[in-house]
Amino acid sequence: MTLYTTDYLEYYLTLAGWLIHNGVWNLLTASGVFALPFVAIVLQEWLRSRAEGADEGNKGVLSSLRIENRIFVAILVIFFAGIPFIPVDMSTIRFDTARSQQCQVNVPLPADTGWSNVYTTLNDQSALVPVWWFFLHSLSKAVTGAAVAAIPCGTDLRQIRMEVDATRLDDPVLAQEVADFVHDCYGPARAKLFMSRPTLSEEQRNDVSWIGSGYFLDTPSFYDTYHSGTPRISWPYDEIRDAGLALVDSGGGYPTCRQWWADGGSGLHARLLQEVDPGLLSRIGQWASFLTQDEVNDSVIRAVVSPRQQKMNQGAVYADYGGQIEKTLPNIAARGAGSLGLTLGSLGVFPAMDVLRQALPMALSFLKMALVICIPLVLLVGTYELKALVTVSVVQFALFFVDFWFQLARWLDSTILDALYGVGFGIDRPHSNFNPLVGLNNAFEDMLLNFVMAMMFIVLPTFWVGALAWAGVRVGNLLDGFNRATLDARNAGSKGTDFAIRNISAK
């Protein structure tokens, strides 16, 4: 049998913890201290019988039966949970990196180990593990791994949004051509639309708000009527189409707006699409399975060429209690000041929370080691009662299962935008008009959500430990060690931004 650990640090600390545990247990047995609980059991039951009064029958028989039962339980606890018996054979779990990137969680593969049996000794000492704790370690790791693997897969829309937002038209000639298209085609077509005032559906109203509008392309008397105001080399001069227009030395013609936008590889649409990373388009297409690839391409191009952020929805994504329903001027001013404060606060808080997220697994490994070392003394003080054994067992399982809450918090942080703005599981979200710049018009709420999600790495494990109390198992302030162990790291992480700002200000 093998004890699996998540990483090399946990591997080392688990081995060290069990070696020290063996040393503590050997000290208790060699000194005879391990037998003191048996004396305490006899005294407790004798005093308990005396305190019950004289109407309980034969006190000697009653107390002897109670002593016998407790000693029998204590012997079982010592045999299964006290005496180190099974040699330590540890391996570290490898992770399915492909699925981890897709699902934003580290999915363990217990059958595929990283170091196998690199070493199971320290300073020429081998560790032994009691039967019960070996079983509980294996069970806790298996349950945690299964729970992590059960987290649904998602797409990191935050990263997609940043990549789309960072996409620019590096070719100045192409950027100028887009401006010309707006002047010669989109502007006149939109003006004609306003003059005719047709009845449009909600989808069409959303469609005509960008230069590649399918309505303008497919409806007669719009893009098929207007044409480029300057000659284009990619379209040779056509005497019928370009009648009355100047013939220049280059031989360039005056394509209609539909040709200018949609003609094969020379069309503006195809050349704009070449400016976008194909991998980005593929990832968006995999997430937006409710759209065709052409619709995805149009959405990305729309984001790239738009002179302003496109509104994604007309409703509120987040419920809050800020301001009145109809915001007054003081409410608007307060929201603006709050946005500025969040922006400035994020410069210090986000680096600190990123450091916290890196430090938490390390602190968790040290707490697991500390618990292993404490086991002999806790059982001794608890006089080898089942209550003490159950409590320590629950604490150990709780520590192992904390990793699931870390993975869940990271998955939520990575995929929360998918839940708010995407379409999945056969259910349309309330705000499902697709736009790669999801949520930019909800910047204040999204930034506030970033603060909340950062705290989930502390709040969710704390809630988990508190929930155990509902079942009658009180494990104390188990996770206070996380805050204490990572406090200095968080403070140091936030100071990096302060140092950068001071240097920039000084220059």
Secondary structure in CASP SS format (residue, H / E / C, confidence):
PFRMAT SS
TARGET T0000
AUTHOR 0000-0000-0000
METHOD secondary structure of the structure
MODEL  1
M C 1.00
T C 1.00
L E 1.00
Y E 1.00
T E 1.00
T C 1.00
D C 1.00
Y H 1.00
L H 1.00
E H 1.00
Y H 1.00
Y H 1.00
L H 1.00
T H 1.00
L H 1.00
A H 1.00
G H 1.00
W H 1.00
L H 1.00
I H 1.00
H H 1.00
N H 1.00
G H 1.00
V H 1.00
W H 1.00
N H 1.00
L H 1.00
L H 1.00
T H 1.00
A H 1.00
S H 1.00
G C 1.00
V H 1.00
F H 1.00
A H 1.00
L H 1.00
P H 1.00
F H 1.00
V H 1.00
A H 1.00
I H 1.00
V H 1.00
L H 1.00
Q H 1.00
E H 1.00
W H 1.00
L H 1.00
R H 1.00
S H 1.00
R H 1.00
A H 1.00
E C 1.00
G C 1.00
A C 1.00
D C 1.00
E C 1.00
G C 1.00
N C 1.00
K H 1.00
G H 1.00
V H 1.00
L H 1.00
S H 1.00
S H 1.00
L H 1.00
R H 1.00
I H 1.00
E H 1.00
N H 1.00
R H 1.00
I H 1.00
F H 1.00
V H 1.00
A H 1.00
I H 1.00
L H 1.00
V H 1.00
I H 1.00
F H 1.00
F H 1.00
A H 1.00
G H 1.00
I C 1.00
P C 1.00
F C 1.00
I E 1.00
P E 1.00
V C 1.00
D C 1.00
M E 1.00
S E 1.00
T E 1.00
I E 1.00
R E 1.00
F E 1.00
D C 1.00
T H 1.00
A H 1.00
R H 1.00
S H 1.00
Q H 1.00
Q H 1.00
C H 1.00
Q C 1.00
V C 1.00
N C 1.00
V C 1.00
P E 1.00
L E 1.00
P E 1.00
A E 1.00
D E 1.00
T E 1.00
G C 1.00
W C 1.00
S C 1.00
N C 1.00
V C 1.00
Y C 1.00
T C 1.00
T E 1.00
L E 1.00
N C 1.00
D C 1.00
Q E 1.00
S E 1.00
A C 1.00
L E 1.00
V E 1.00
P C 1.00
V H 1.00
W H 1.00
W H 1.00
F H 1.00
F H 1.00
L H 1.00
H H 1.00
S H 1.00
L H 1.00
S H 1.00
K H 1.00
A H 1.00
V H 1.00
T H 1.00
G H 1.00
A H 1.00
A H 1.00
V H 1.00
A H 1.00
A C 1.00
I C 1.00
P C 1.00
C C 1.00
G C 1.00
T C 1.00
D C 1.00
L H 1.00
R H 1.00
Q H 1.00
I H 1.00
R H 1.00
M H 1.00
E H 1.00
V H 1.00
D H 1.00
A H 1.00
T C 1.00
R C 1.00
L C 1.00
D C 1.00
D C 1.00
P H 1.00
V H 1.00
L H 1.00
A H 1.00
Q H 1.00
E H 1.00
V H 1.00
A H 1.00
D H 1.00
F H 1.00
V H 1.00
H H 1.00
D H 1.00
C H 1.00
Y H 1.00
G H 1.00
P H 1.00
A H 1.00
R H 1.00
A H 1.00
K H 1.00
L H 1.00
F H 1.00
M H 1.00
S H 1.00
R C 1.00
P C 1.00
T C 1.00
L C 1.00
S C 1.00
E H 1.00
E H 1.00
Q H 1.00
R H 1.00
N H 1.00
D H 1.00
V C 1.00
S C 1.00
W C 1.00
I C 1.00
G C 1.00
S C 1.00
G H 1.00
Y H 1.00
F H 1.00
L H 1.00
D H 1.00
T C 1.00
P C 1.00
S C 1.00
F C 1.00
Y C 1.00
D C 1.00
T C 1.00
Y C 1.00
H E 1.00
S C 1.00
G C 1.00
T C 1.00
P C 1.00
R E 1.00
I E 1.00
S E 1.00
W E 1.00
P E 1.00
Y C 1.00
D C 1.00
E C 1.00
I C 1.00
R C 1.00
D C 1.00
A C 1.00
G C 1.00
L C 1.00
A C 1.00
L C 1.00
V C 1.00
D C 1.00
S C 1.00
G C 1.00
G E 1.00
G E 1.00
Y C 1.00
P C 1.00
T E 1.00
C H 1.00
R H 1.00
Q H 1.00
W H 1.00
W H 1.00
A H 1.00
D C 1.00
G C 1.00
G C 1.00
S C 1.00
G C 1.00
L H 1.00
H H 1.00
A H 1.00
R H 1.00
L H 1.00
L H 1.00
Q C 1.00
E C 1.00
V C 1.00
D C 1.00
P H 1.00
G H 1.00
L H 1.00
L H 1.00
S H 1.00
R H 1.00
I H 1.00
G H 1.00
Q H 1.00
W H 1.00
A C 1.00
S C 1.00
F C 1.00
L C 1.00
T C 1.00
Q H 1.00
D H 1.00
E H 1.00
V H 1.00
N H 1.00
D H 1.00
S H 1.00
V H 1.00
I H 1.00
R H 1.00
A H 1.00
V H 1.00
V H 1.00
S C 1.00
P C 1.00
R C 1.00
Q C 1.00
Q C 1.00
K C 1.00
M C 1.00
N C 1.00
Q C 1.00
G C 1.00
A C 1.00
V C 1.00
Y C 1.00
A C 1.00
D C 1.00
Y C 1.00
G C 1.00
G C 1.00
Q C 1.00
I C 1.00
E C 1.00
K C 1.00
T C 1.00
L H 1.00
P H 1.00
N H 1.00
I H 1.00
A H 1.00
A H 1.00
R H 1.00
G H 1.00
A H 1.00
G H 1.00
S H 1.00
L H 1.00
G H 1.00
L H 1.00
T H 1.00
L H 1.00
G H 1.00
S H 1.00
L H 1.00
G H 1.00
V H 1.00
F H 1.00
P H 1.00
A H 1.00
M H 1.00
D H 1.00
V H 1.00
L H 1.00
R H 1.00
Q H 1.00
A H 1.00
L H 1.00
P H 1.00
M H 1.00
A H 1.00
L H 1.00
S H 1.00
F H 1.00
L H 1.00
K H 1.00
M H 1.00
A H 1.00
L H 1.00
V H 1.00
I H 1.00
C H 1.00
I H 1.00
P H 1.00
L H 1.00
V H 1.00
L H 1.00
L H 1.00
V H 1.00
G C 1.00
T C 1.00
Y C 1.00
E C 1.00
L H 1.00
K H 1.00
A H 1.00
L H 1.00
V H 1.00
T H 1.00
V H 1.00
S H 1.00
V H 1.00
V H 1.00
Q H 1.00
F H 1.00
A H 1.00
L H 1.00
F H 1.00
F H 1.00
V H 1.00
D H 1.00
F H 1.00
W H 1.00
F H 1.00
Q H 1.00
L H 1.00
A H 1.00
R H 1.00
W H 1.00
L H 1.00
D H 1.00
S H 1.00
T H 1.00
I H 1.00
L H 1.00
D H 1.00
A H 1.00
L H 1.00
Y H 1.00
G C 1.00
V E 1.00
G E 1.00
F C 1.00
G C 1.00
I E 1.00
D E 1.00
R C 1.00
P C 1.00
H C 1.00
S C 1.00
N C 1.00
F C 1.00
N C 1.00
P C 1.00
L C 1.00
V C 1.00
G C 1.00
L H 1.00
N H 1.00
N H 1.00
A H 1.00
F H 1.00
E H 1.00
D H 1.00
M H 1.00
L H 1.00
L H 1.00
N H 1.00
F H 1.00
V H 1.00
M H 1.00
A H 1.00
M H 1.00
M H 1.00
F H 1.00
I H 1.00
V H 1.00
L H 1.00
P H 1.00
T H 1.00
F H 1.00
W H 1.00
V H 1.00
G H 1.00
A H 1.00
L H 1.00
A H 1.00
W H 1.00
A H 1.00
G C 1.00
V C 1.00
R C 1.00
V C 1.00
G C 1.00
N C 1.00
L C 1.00
L C 1.00
D H 1.00
G H 1.00
F H 1.00
N H 1.00
R H 1.00
A H 1.00
T H 1.00
L H 1.00
D H 1.00
A H 1.00
R H 1.00
N H 1.00
A H 1.00
G H 1.00
S H 1.00
K H 1.00
G H 1.00
T H 1.00
D H 1.00
F H 1.00
A H 1.00
I H 1.00
R H 1.00
N H 1.00
I H 1.00
S H 1.00
A H 1.00
K C 1.00
END
